[in-house]
Amino acid sequence: MTSADLAAADTALRAQWRRLRGWVEEVVDDSVAGEASVLPGWTVAELVAHLGRAMDALAVCTPAPPGTMPLTLGEYVSSYPDRAADIAQNTRDLAAEIARDPLPEVDRRAAAAFALLDAHRGDDLVVQARRGPVLLSTMTTSRVVELVVHADDLLRSVRRVAGSGPGVDPVDPAALRFVADALLGIVLARGGWDLAVADPRAWMRLATGRTSYDVDVLAAALTPASSADAVPDLGRMLPLL
């Protein structure tokens, strides 16, 4: 990746954070915070706390030693399933810790993440993240994935609790497209196909396991470069995280 990749990821992260942060403040009140979210075992409040943890993962990155080989985005996110239980427990612990006034704590972690990006603007260095060394652009991209996916989780959760959701969508359209393309990039790197995203949200949900795998949904979410080709069956590859 390049400094241009870092700039694109930085822009997407900031846009998604602003939109999601405003939505959470307006929509997630006491009437929904303690309710079960669409993620099994997670409450809405825990999902909000996880936003802070996601941003903290960027804030705590430090420059890696010279010559360190970075993981790709696909390699980095492939470590998520093995740590799912730890992630869930750490999120619950954080949610309990900040329960009295969660948003300022989430804001503090986000501010630290953006301060790190400001300090390294244009310098796509290799950093040591919690799950291994990655380029700063890769780590930032993974944070955009986190915010976009969980913004969609929160929207679906509030809709389920309230019966009808708010009109405003917490998912930034440009950030969603960025994430959809990044997730497709993982697939293309592994399979060598020539595909494009037709429906970013449908593809994001399939790629992250939010929607059960279905070949018809996949065919509507992705499109082959040539009309003579078909979208390959990705059932053995999905979800990516």
NORPEZI-V95258 format. One line per field, one symbol per residue. ss: DSSP state (H for helix, E for strand, - for the rest). phi: phi as a letter, one per 40 degrees, with the letter a starting at -180 (. if undefined). Layout:
ss=???
phi=???
This chain:
ss=--HHHHHHHHHHHHHHHHHHHHHHHHH--HHHH--E------EHHHHHHHHHHHHHHHH--EE-------E-HHHHH---HHHHHHHHHHHHHHHHH----HHHHHHHHHHHHHHHHHH------EEEE--EEEEHHHHHHHHHHHHHHHHHHHHHHHHHHH----------HHHHHHHHHHHHHHHHHHH---EEE--HHHHHHHH-------HHHHHHHEEE-----------------
phi=.bcccccccdcccccccdccccccccbcbccbdccccccdgbcccccccccccccccccccbdcddgcccccdccccccddcbdccccccccccdccbdcaccdccdccccccccccccbdgbcccbcbcbhcacdccccccccddccccccdcccccccccgaccccccccdccccdcdccccdcccccbgcbbbccbdcccdcccbgcbccacccccccbbccbcccbcccbdccccca
